[in-house]
Amino acid sequence: MHRAAATFGLTKNMQANSQYGLGGPIGPAGAAAFGGFGRLALRFGFIDKVGYTLTDQRMNQMETRTLDKSRAYLDDIHYEIRVTDAAGQVVTGTDTDPDTPARFSFGVRKGLLVRLPDSVTKIPKPGRIPRSITLDRDSQYRFVRVEGFGPVAAIRDWAAAQIGALPGSSAYTELDVFFSGDSFQRHAGTMARGRITTPPLFADDKKKSPLGVFVVEELIPRAAVLFGETDQAEMRDINTSTVRSERSQADGRSLLLQAVAGPAFNFYDPGAAPFDLRLQFGPTAQYAYTKTWSVGLGAAGTMRSAGQVKGPKTALYLVVKSVRVRRAGDNGPPTRFLTWSLDRMTSSEARRLAGWDDGTALALRNGAAPPHVPAYLSVDRPRTLGMHRVKEFTYDDGLRTQVTPDTADGVGRTLLDTFADRVVQAIGSLNQGLVVPLDQLLPPNLPKGWRATFDDLLRRDPDQVLQAAESLPVPPRWTDPVKYRIALQNTLQVLGVLSQQNVTANLEALTTVGLPVRLRDPDSIGTLYYTLRVHGMLTRRRYEGKDVHEGMRFSAQGIDRLDGQVSVKHGVDLGFEGTFSGRDNDRDELAGLPRNTLGLTVGARQGWQWETETAYGSTVTNEPMSVSNQPTHLYRYDLSLTASLGGYWRPRGLIRGLGLGLPGLLVLDEPLNTLFGRDALGRLRGGGPITGQVLLGIPVQHTPDADPHADGALNPYRTDEPDPTPMPTDRALALARGDLELPDGTGTARLADRGTPQFREFRQHPFVIVNMVLSPALATEVDRVLGAASGDAWQLVKEGAPTRDAILRTFTPQYLTSSFDQSSGPLGMVGSGLLGKGPYGQLWGTFRYATTVGGLRALTPPMSMDTEMTLGGTRQAAGKLSDSTGFVFGGQLIYSVAQNPGHGIMGGYGIVANPFSRTGTHSLNVVRTVVADMNRKGFTHQVLVAGDVQHWFALHSSRLGTGPIGTAAAGSALVPNSSPVRRVRN
């Protein structure tokens, strides 16, 4: 099993601090030759903090499970070892010969033990399958499991030489991990569907200078030779899409006491000299106390679609592949490398790739009528894709790739890679530097240390290396490494979200609410927060045949988190300090302050700190799964892609602080720009939508007896959606606050009793949810509620604002389906602790979302379909004890001067030095975790059932906190009223 994952999105912390302090000297400053001095200070503070985790993750997992016997084998192994210096040169000198390279080898007889299945050691005679296949870049891999990869170290060495990365450096380590056989095997599914980039690379200098990225433009299979065929291997290709909306809420209190006292000496009588000299010294003491309570809330929703082959024969091929790689910013042809891999595929897949008949259209060619299409799979614009698996994306002509005509590099682009490139170009034309095409992402000049090391590594021809380095093009825009990092990060976000691997796992979201991409563009006084939203539309459904070998597994996993933590920290500092200062007797006329003051302070401090921490909580999961071991029907759609870009601008935190919070009231909208498609006036932008095709697999068990798309047929997915119905304010407020009893005009009704008796009875029996239909109109109504309930506060109405995003992520296909057991339960779903930071006070929000189902109707007759229901729970209790000590010795020299004209303003200039410091920490951690899983499997017949879903959503917000005062004020004139929506839909 090999797994590759990528995560997109953001994490955001919002924090509100309040600090209050009181301090001053003990008694007036004495003018006598000998006296005393002292200072007392008290400070206490409060902190409210919410951290949002708003990320999307896609994952591809490939598995091979052998069903036959296996045996252990012993083999000899040979090791080769060499020692190199920092420049990569082999070190010379051994104990016996100073000129001998430090390089040696040895063998171990019977030093390798492996276990191999019989299907790869005892290969039966293959059946009707091609012995060799000629492949090219348009050979579409629909279901291929890569079980091994050949050497790719040559690519690593070439890439390292391009940037001068030496063994041991962080950049070389990244390249060594990425360009390895194991990495290529994990990313084989992604590479078969388009390009992939390395992680951003950085130098090991103090500034962490950016070195750019490398791009694997294409992985082209060239030729395949049959190794063997067996029916004892099970294959799985799993694509997973996860939407995560979690938050951690912290509430803290702090207290600090400081005291210092001692003797003071004045060396001159006042007015007897042009300046005063004063010496004071004494012991110091400090006590600090901090206590923090935090709680972790939120959930994640996952949709998982897997192809499965178990029983039919699979073939293992040795495939020669061409890898085309280049460094971002290089507009020349990519460098080519040859390697090989072991690819396992079904026998029908091998026949299709060889141009033979794979059997999918056999029934159609023999005159059989196409099967009835599932009710949810309409001809145009299906509301949901149901239980589906994406097989391939192509251009309008059915080809996998196209070679861009205006480039000489000969790289074939897939449909979604071409779309992503055009999106990047369109955004770059609106805002230069926000995103940049890959061929313009050459990083700024390398740091001098790296150039010197690179020259040392290639000292055999330093003149040629120097000329090559000087000839590298450096775009003027990348003279600032910070701007380069931002542009690189934004560009990789766009390319990652729009990659074929990610869209494969998120096609349902693409065709309903769209895929968002968050981009940032900071400047000197503020930050632009952009949201790129991409939509897809499916039209012209047609039937293409049946894949008789591939089954399907489809599930929706919900994850709920509830944990907490309490930490207490005590600190005591004891020390000694002395100050020797001189003050000018020439005073400012207006404020009476000395015009010049010079002070030298020296001291030492010893500190002790004790911390205790207790963590607790649990995470629960629920994953209903449908498993089809029967064939799948293939349907092809035309796909059109549109994109738009909008956002808002807000001043930086420093600007807001200098303006006493007033600049925080300024939030400016960016105009909504249509990049591809039609704008609000109906005009085509960017040449119109980008078009192509997508092939879907649907299990045969969803085939109805009668045609639900015929005229007059009862199809719930063809009915119009009803208009939303608002609730009375008192009922909405009770729902949002979590009351169990809701007013209904004549009294109260229990929230748990909502819905029809039919559904309450239905919930008493085991069932597996396939998906919930998500209409863009539902998201629109939720958006209206957010504005009405918050008084159009920007934290809840601006696209891309973290607080708003934390709520709207509930209304995504993954989250909505996986949390159905919660939303349809007695209490519904609750989202609390939503903090929106403002200039004068914070905006707190709490929402409740509940569903109920009615009008249940069967869509198919009973069909053989396996089901699984997995319930899991993880409970953790942890404790931590920590003791730390610290000692510091140092001082400071401060010069102060009164500003002219004088109004009591002093300017200070100083030097602070701590030549000696030492810290030590001892901690003890104890973690106990209990995991429990329960799996229920069913092997009976199943009926596909559809029902009308009622969505209840209510939100209340308050600027008076989350306590009783804020809750009581939620419906008053102090804050906006709660506003709900009750929506009925299929």
N, C-alpha and C positions, 0 to 999 in steps of 0.2 A: 504494500500500500504506500502510495506517495501522495502528498498533499501540498498544494500551493495556494497561498492566500494573499490578498491585498486589501488594505484598509484605506478608506477615504473619509473625509469629513473633518471635524474639529473637536477640540476640547476647550472649554472656556470657563474661567473662574470669575465670579462676581462677588465682590467683597465690600462690606460697609464697616468701617472702623470708627469708633468714637473714643477719643483719648482726653482725659481731664487731669490736670495737674496743679499742684500748689507747692511753692517752694520759696525760700528766702533765707537771709542770714539771721543768726541769733544775736540780736542786739545791734546797735549802730557800730560802724567801723571806728575803732579808737584811734586817737592821734597821739597817745602817750608812747613813750619809748618802748614800753612793754605792756602787752595786753593779751587779749584772747580773741578768737574768732570761732565761728561755727555756722554750719548750714544744715537745714532740714528740707527734705523734698518728699512729696507724696504724689503718686500718679496712679490712676486706675483707668481701665479701659474696657470696652465692650467690642465684640466682633461678631458680625453675621456674615457667613460665607456660604455660597452655593457654587459647586463645581459641576458643570454640564459635560457629559460625554455623549456627543452626537455624531456617531460614526456609522458608516456603511461598510460592510465587508463582503467580498465575494471570495468563494473558495472552490477549487476544483480538486477532487479526490479520485484517483484511479486505483482500482484494486484488481488483483488476480488471486483467486482461491482455487487451489487444486483439490480435486475430489478423489484422487486415487491415493495409493500408498506412496510413502517416501522412504528413502534409505540414507544413512550417513556414509560419507566418503572421506577418506584421508588422502592428502596430497602433499607433495613437497612445496616449500616456499623459499624464495630467494630475496634477500634484502640488499639494497644498495644505499649507502649513506655517504654524504659529503658535507663538509663544513665550509661555509662561505662568510665573507666579511660583509659590512654594511653596503658595499658597492656591488655585491653579487659575485665577487671573485673568489675562487676556491682558495682557502687558506693553506699555506705550505708550512711544513715543519712538524715532525713527529719526534717521539722519544729517541728513535734510532737514526733518523735521517732528516736533517733540517730542510732539505730541498724536496722532500716527498710531499705531494698534495695530501691533505687530510681527507682522503676519500678511500673507502673500502667497502667490501661486500662480503656476505656470508649466506649460507643456506641452512635450512633446518629441515631435516628429513621427517616426513609425516607431521609437518608443523601446521597444517591447515585442515580443519574439520568443517565440512559443509554438509547440509542436508538437501537433497534434490528429489523432486517427485519423479515417479516412474515415467510420467508423460514426456519428460525431456531427456531421459536416458534410454528408454525403450520406445523408439519412435515407430508407430505403425505406418503402413503404406498409405500415402495420402489418397483422397478420393478425387472427385471432379473439382479441381482447384488449380489455378495457374501456378506453374513451378517458378516462373519469374514474371515480374511486372515492370514495365517501363513507366516511370512517374515523372511529373513535372509540377510547377507551382500551382496549376489549376486542379491538381488531384485533391479532391475534398475528403478529408478525414472526418467521417461522421461518428464512428465509434471504434477507436483504436487505442489500445493500451500499450504504452512504451514500457518494456520491462528491463531495459538496460541501455546505457549510452556508452559510446566509445570515447577515446581520449579527446579532450578539448583544451589541454594545457597550452597548446600553441596559441590559442586565442587569448588566454590570460597573459602569456608572455608578450604577445604583440600589443595588447592594450596597455600593459604596464610600461612598455617602452615608449608608447605614445605620450604619456604624461610624466615619465621619469619616476614611476613608483618603484621603490626598492623593497625587497623582502623584509618584513618586519614593520613596514609602515602601515598605517590604517587603511590607506587607499589600496595598497597591494593585498591586504587581507580581504577587503571587500571584493576585489576582482577575483581572488583565489576562491572565495566561497561561491560567487556567481558563476564564473566560468569553470565549472567542475562537472563531472559526469552525474553526480547525485543531483546537483541543481538543475541541469538540463533534463533529467528524468522527471523531477518534480514539476518543472514548468513546461513539460512536453505538450500538455493540452493547450496551454496559452500560446506557445510558439506555433502550434498547428493552426491557430485561429488568427494570427496576426503578429505584430511586432511586440517587443518587450524591451524595457530599458533596465539598466543597472540602477541600484540606489545612487543618489548623489554622492560624489566623491570629494574629499577635502584633504588638503595638505596638513602636515603635522606641525605647521608653524603656529605662532601665538594667535594669529588672526584667523586660523582655520580657513585659509584661502581656498575658494572653490576650484575644483578641477573638472567640473562638468559631469557628464554621463556618457555611457556607451549604449548604442542602440543595436539590438539584434533585429535587423530589418526583415529578414526572411530566413526561414528554415525550410529548404526545398528538398523534398525527397526525389532522388534521381532513379534509383533502380532497387528492386527488391528481389531477393532469392529465398525460396521456400526452405525453411528449416524442418518443419514438421507440422502435423495436424493431429488434434486430439479432441475428444468429447469429454475429457476429464478436467476441464478448466472453466471456472466461472469468472466472468468479467463484470466489473461495475465502473461506470463513469458518472460521478456524482457532482452536480453543480448546486452550490448553496449560495443564497443571498440572505444577509442578516442586516436588519435595521436595529440600531441600538439607541435607546434614549434613557440614560441613567443620570442621576444627580446625587451629589453628596452634600448634605446640609450640615453646617457646623455653627455652634453657638459657644462663644468663649468669653471668659472673664479674666482679667489680669490686675495685679496689684504690685506696686513697686515702692519701697521705702528706702531712702538714702539719708545718711547722716555723716557729718565730718566735724571735728572740733580739735582745737589745739592752741598753742601760744602764738602770738604775733609780735614782731619787733619792727619798730620804725626807727630808721637810722638818722633822720634829720627832722628837726622841728619844722612845723609848717611855716613856710615862707622864708626859712633861713637858707635855703639852697634853691637853685633853679629847677631841681627835680626832687621827688620823694623816692626813697628806697624802702621797700617793705619785704620782710621775710615772715612767712607763716608755714607751719607744718603741723601734722597731727594724724591720728588714725582715722580711717574711713570704714564705714560699714554699709552694707546693702542687703536687703531682703527682697526676693521676688517670688511671686506666687501666680501660677497660671492654671486654669482648669478649662478644659474644652470638652464639650459634648458634640458628637457628630453622628449622623445617621445616613445610611446609604439606601437610596430608593431607586425605583425605575425598573425597566424590563427591556427585553430584546425579543424581536420576532424574526423567525427564520423560515424561509421556504426552501425546500430541498427537492430537487428533481433528479432522478437517477435512471440511467439506462442499465439494463441487466440482461446478461446472456448466461443461461444455466441449462445445460442439456445439449443444445446444438453444438456442432463442431466449431472449433476455433483454430486458426492457423498462426504459426509463429514465423515471421519473416526477418531476415537480415537485410536492412535497408540502408543504402548509401545516401547520405544527406549532405547538402551544401549549405553552409552557414554563412550568411552575409552580415558583416558587422562593420560599423563605423562609429567614430566619435561624434557626438552632437556638435554642430558647428562646422563640420567638414562637409562641404557641398560637392565633393568629388565622389566617384563611384565607391561603394563599400568594398571592403576587403573580403575575399572569399576563402573559406576553409572547408575542408572535407572531413567528415567523420561518419560514423555509422551508429545504428541503433537496432535493438531487437523489438519489433512491433508485433503485438498480438491483435488479431482481428477475426471477425466471424468469416466463415467461408463465403457467405454472400457478399460481404464487404470486399473481400479480395477479388471476387469475380467482377464486382462493379468497378473497382479501381482499374482492373485489367481491360475494361471495355466489354466484358461478357455480360450475359443476361443474369441479373441478380435475383430474379423472380418476383420483384415487387409489383410489376404491372402484368403478371401472367394472367390473372383472372380477367383484367380489362381487355387484354388482347384476344381472349377466347370468347368475348361477347358478354361477360357477366356485367350486371348493372352495378354501379357504385353503391356502397352501403348508405343507409340513412345517416345523416350528419347529426351529432349531438345537438341538443336544443340550444346550448349556450354558444355554439360556434357559428355565429351568423355569417352571412356572405360578406358583409361590410361592417366595419367598426364593431367587432364583438365586444360586449361589455366585460367579459372575462374569458380567459383561455382554459379554465378548468384544469383538469389533470393533464398536463402537457409536458413535452420535452422538446427543446429547440435542437434541430438536427444540423442546420446549416444556414448561412447567409450568403447571398450571391448578388451580383449586379442584375440589371434588367435582362441582360442576355443570357443569364444562367451561369456565367463564369465566376469563379471564385475570386480572381484578381484582375486588375487592369494595370498596365504599365503606363505611367503618366507620360503623355506625348511630349511635353515641353521640357523633359529632363533627359539627360544622357546617361544616368546611372543604371537604367534598366531594372529598377526595383518594381516588383508587382505589389500593388496596394489592394488590400481587401476593402469591401464596401465601407465598413465602419472605420478603418484607418483613414480612408480618403475623407470621410465625413468629419472625423476629428481634426484632420489637417485643415480642412476648409473652415471649420469653426474657429480654430486658433488664428488663422489668417484674418477672418472677419473681426474677431475681437481685437486683434492687433491693429487693424486699420482704424478702429474706434478709439483705442487707448494704447498708444505705443508704450511698450515696456510692461504692460500688465501680463500678457502672455506673448511668447515669441515662437515662431516655427523652429523645429529642431535644428535645421541647417543654419540658424543664426544664433545658436546657444553656445558658441565657443566662449569659454570663461575668460576672465581678465588674465593679464600676464601672470605667469607662475611666480611664486616668491623666489628671491635670489638664492636662498639655500637649496631649493629644489633644482634650480638651473645648474648650480655648481655641482651638485651630486650627479645630475644627469650627464654633465660633461665629463665628470670623473668616471662614470660607468662606461661611457663610449669614448674614452680618451684615445682609442686607436685612430680616430679621425676627427679630432676636435673642431677643425675648421669647417668641415661639412655639417657637423651638428650645430655649430653656432649659426651658420648661414640658414639652416632649416628653421631654427628657433626664431631668428629675426624675420624670416619671411612669413611666419604665421599671421593670418589676418586677425586683427583685434578690432571689433566694431567699437566706435566711440562710446556707444551707450553703456558698454560694460566696463567702463573705468571704475565704477563703484561696485565692489563685491556684494554689498547688501542688496542693491537693486537686482543684481544678477540672481542671487538666491531666491528673491521673491518671484521673479519672472520664471525661474526654473521650477519652483514649487507649484506655482499656478498652472504652468504648462503641463507638468506631469499629472496634476489633478484632472485636467480636462482629458488628456490622452488616456488616463487610467479608467475614468468613469465611462468614457465612450468606447473603450476597447471591446472587441467582440466577446471576449471571455466574460466581461462584466455585464454586457447587454444580454448575453445568453442566459445569465442567471436572473436578470431583472426585466425580461420582456413584458411581463404583466404590469409592472410599475411604469415602464416606458409608455405603454399604450393607454394608461389611465390618467394618473396624476403627473407623469413625466419624471425624468431623472434630474435632480438639482446638483449643481456643482458650485461650491462656495469659493470665491476668490477674494483676495485682499490686495489693496494698493495703498500703502501708507505714504504720506508725505510729511513735510516738516511740521505742519500744524494740525493735521487730521488724517483720517483713514477712510478710504472708500471701500465699502463692503458690497461686492457684486454677487449676484446669483444668476448663474447660467442655467436655464431650464430647457431640456430637450424633450420633445414629444414625438411619439410615433403613432402612425395610423395604419391599420391593416384593412385591405380591400381585396376584392376579387378572389374569394376563396375557391380553390379547385382541388379535386381529389387526384392523388398521384399513385396510389397503390397501397400495398400492405407489406410491412416488414415482418416476415414470419419468424424471425430468429430473435428479435429483441423484445424483452419485456420492460416493465417500468416500475419504479418505486417513487412515491410522491408523498411528501409529509410537510407539516407545518409545526415547528417546535416553538413553544413559548417559554420564556425564561423570566422569572420574577425574582427580584432581589430585595431583601429587607435585612439590614444589619446595622450595627451600632458600635460606637467606640467611646470610651471615656478615658481621658488622660489628665493626670495631675502632675504638676512640676513645681518643685520647691528649689530655691537657690539662695545661697548665702555667700557673700563676698566680704572679706576682711583685708584691709590694706593700710598703706601708709603713703602719704603724699606731702610734698613741700613745694611752695611757690615763692620765687624771688622775682619781684616786680619793681619797675620804676615808672613813675608818672610825672608828666610835665606839669609844672606849676602854672604855666601859661594856659589859661582856661578859655573855653568858648564863651563869648559874651552872652549869647542867648540862652543856651542850655546849661552853662556852668560846668561842662565836662572838660577833663584834661584833653588838650589837643593831641598828645601823643602818649601812648602807654605801651610798655614792652614787658612781657612776663614769660618766665621760664618755669615750667612745672615738671617735676620728676617724681615718680612714684612706682610702687609695686603693689600687686594685688593677687591674693590667693582666693580661689572660688571653689565651692562645692555645690553640686546639683544632684537632686534625686528626682527620678521620674518613674511613675507607675502608669501602666496603660492596660486597659481591659477591652478586648474586642469580642464581639459575639454576633450571631446572626445566622441566617439561612438563605439558601437559594433553591428554588423549586423549578422543575421543568415538566412540561407536558408535551408529548409528541404523538399525535395521531397519524398513522401512516396507512396508505393504501398500496397494495402490492399486486401487480398484474404479471403473471407468468405467461400470458398469452400474447399473440402478436399485437402490433400497433398499426393503426391506419395513418397514412401520410397525407397531410394537407399543406398546400402551398398558398401563401398570401403575397400580395404586393405590399411593400413597406415604404411609406414616405416619412421622412424625418424633417422636423422643423426645430428651430432653436431661437430663443430670445434671451436678452441680457438686460437686467435692471439692478437697482441697488440703492444705497443711501450713503451719505457722508456724515461723519461725526467728528468733532474735535478730539484731539489726543487728551489723555488724562492730565498731562502737565498743563496744557492750556486751560482745561476746565478748572484745575486747582488754582492757577494764578488768577483766574477770573472769578474766584469765590463761588464757583459752581454755575455762574450765569451762562458761560458758553455751552454747558451741558444741555441747555434748553434748545440748542440749535441742532436740528437734525434735518438735513436736506436730501430730498429725493433726487435720484438720478433718473433720467428719462428711460422708459422701456423701449429698447431697440430690438426690432425683429431682424435676426440675422439671416434666417432662411424661412421662407413661407410667406404668408400674407399678413400684413399689418392690420391695425384696427380699421383702416379705411378700405381694406380689400386689395391693396396694391402689392404686387409681388416684390419680395426683397431677396437679394442674394441669388437671383435666378430661379426662385421658387424652391419647393421642398426637394431634398435629395432622395432619390427613389432607388429601390432595389427589391429583393425578394427574400422571404424567410420560409423555411420548411419546418413543419411541426409534426410531432408524433403524438397520437391520441390513442389510448387503449381501446381495444375492440369492445370491452365490457360497457363502454358508454354509448354504444350504438343503440338507438331506440327501435321499437318494432315498426312504428309509423313515422312518416316524415314530419317533424315538428316545424319545418319551414314552409310547408305547403300552405296555399291560401285557405284560410278558415281554420287552420290547426291551432290548438290551444298551446301557445308557447309563452311561458312567463317572461322570457328574455326579450320579447318583442313588444311588450306593453309599455305604455308611457309611465314615467315616474310621477307620483303625485307631488304636489307642492308641499313645502315644509309647513308645519303647524306650530306656532309659538305657544309656550306654556304661560299660565299666569305667573306673575312675579314671585308671589309667596311660595308657590309650588317649585319654581325653578331654584329659588334660594335654598329651600330645604334640600333639594336634590344635590345642589353643588356643595353644600356644607356636610353632606353625608348623613342626613337624618334618615332613620329607618321608616318613619311615618311621613307621608307626603300629603299636604292638603289637597282635597279634591272638590272643594266648593261646598260640600255638605258636611264634611268631617275630615277624616284622614284615612289613608289607605297605605298598606304596607308596600314598600318598594319591592320586596321579594314576591309579592303576589301579582306583579305586572304580567301582561301577556295573556295568551289564551290557555284554557285548560288543556287543549290538544298538545301544546308544546311542553307544558309542565309534565304531562304524562309521557311525552316523547323523551324528555330528559332522564326519565327513570330507567331507560334502556340503553345499552351500549351502542354508540354510533361513532363514526369517524367523519370529521369535517374535511371536505376537499378544499374549498376556498369560499371567501365572501366577496361579493361583487362590490367594487369601489367605483363610484361614479365621481367625476370631477365636480358635479353639482354638490355632492356631500361635502367635499373639501371647501367649496365656496361658501356654504352655509356655516361651516365651522369658522371660517375666516370672518364672516359677518358677526358671529357671536363674540369673537375675540375683541373686535372693535367696539361693539356695543357695551360689553361688560367692563372694559377698561377705560372708557371715555376716549377711545382712539389713542391710547398711550403708545408711543413708538415701539416700546419693548414687545408689544403684542400685535402690532399691525405692519411693521416693516419686514419685508421679505428678507430672510436671512438672520434676523435678530435671534439670539440663542433661546430666549424665553419662549418666543413664538414657535421656534423650530422644535423645542422640546414637546410642545403640545401637538403640533401638526404631524409629527412622526408617528403618532398613534394612528393616523388615517393614511396609512400606506398598505398595499396589499399584504405584505409580509406580516406586519404588526396586527392588522385587523383580523386576519385569519387565525394566526397563532394564539391570539388572546381571546378568541371567541368563548372559551370555557370560562374566562373571567368576566367578560362584559355581559354574558347571558346568565351569569350566576346571580344569586340572591342580592348581592351588594353592588354589582357592577364593578367598573374599574375606577380607581381614584388616582389623581395626580396632584400631589401637594408639595409644598416647599418650593414653589416656582418663584424665583427672585428676579426682578428686573431692576437694576440699579439706576437711580435717578439723581439729579443734582441736589434736590432737597427732599430727602426721604426715599424709601425704597417701595417698589410696587410688588406686593405679594399676591400670588394667585393660587387658586385651588379649583380643579375641575373634576367632574364625575361624568363617566360615559357608560351607558347601559344599553343593552339590546334585548329584544325579544322577537320571537319568530311565530308566524301564523301562516295559514293557507298552505299547509304542506301538501305536495303532490308528487307522485312518482313519475320519473322521466324515462326509466328503462325497466324492462322485466328483470326478474332475479337472474343474476349472473355470478359465475364463480370468480370471487375476488378475495384475496387474502387481506387481512387487516391486522394492524398492530397498534397497541396503545401502551406507551412507555411513560410511566410516572417516576420522577426522580427527585430526590431531595438531598441537599448537602447542608449539614449543620456544623458550625465551627465555633469553638470557644478558645480564646487565646489570651495570654497574659504576658506582660513584659515588665521587668524591673531593670532600671538603669541607674548607675552611679557614675558621675564624671567629676573630675577635678581639673583645675586649670590654674596656671601661674603666668603672670605677665609682668614684665618690667619695661618701662619706657617713659617717654615724656613728650612735651610739646613746647614750642616756642611761638608765641603769638604777639603780633604787633598790631595795635589798634590806633586809628587816627580819626578825629572828629571831622565830619564832612562840612564843607563850606558852601553856602551859608549854613550855619548850625541850627538844627532843629532836633537835637538829640539823636541823630543818626551817626553811628560809628561804622567805619569800614575796617575789616579785620583781614590779616594775612598771616598765615602760620605754617609751621612744619610740625608734623606728628611722626614720631618714630617709636617703634617697639622692637628694640634689638634682640630681645629674648622673650620667648613665650613657649609654654609647654602645656599640652592637654593630654588627658587620659580618660578612657571610657571603658566601663565594664558593664555588660548587659547580659541578662538571662531571659530567654524567650521560651515559652511553652505554648504549643499549638495542638489542639485536639480537633480532629475532623471526623465526622461520621457521615457516611454516604449510604443511601438506601435507594434501590431501583426496583420497580415492579413492572414487568412486561406481560401484557395480555395479548395473546395471538388468537385470531379467528380464521378458520379455514372453511367457512360456510359460504352460501350464496349471499350476495349483497344487492340492494336496490338503490339506484341513484335517485335522491329526493331533493327537490327544491322547495324553498319557502320564502315568504315575504318577511323582510327584516325591518323592524322598527328601531331607529337609532335615537336615543335620548342623550342629549349633551347639554351641560350647563356649567357655567364658569362664574365665580365671583372673585373680585379683586379688592385689595385694600392697601392703603398707604399707611395704615396704623399697625402693621405687624400681623403676625399669625396667631396671636393670643386671643383671649376673650374680647378685648376691646375691638381689635380689628375684625373679628368675626361678627360681633354685634353691629358694627358700623357698615357691614357689607351691603345692606339694603337701604341705607339712609342717604341723606343728601351729602354726607361727607365724601362718599366715594360713588363711582358709577354703580348702577344696579346690576345684579346678575342678569344674564340674558341667555335663554336656552333655545334649543331647536329640537323639535320632535319630527323625525323624518321617517316616512314609510317608503320602502323600495323593495325590489325583488333581489 
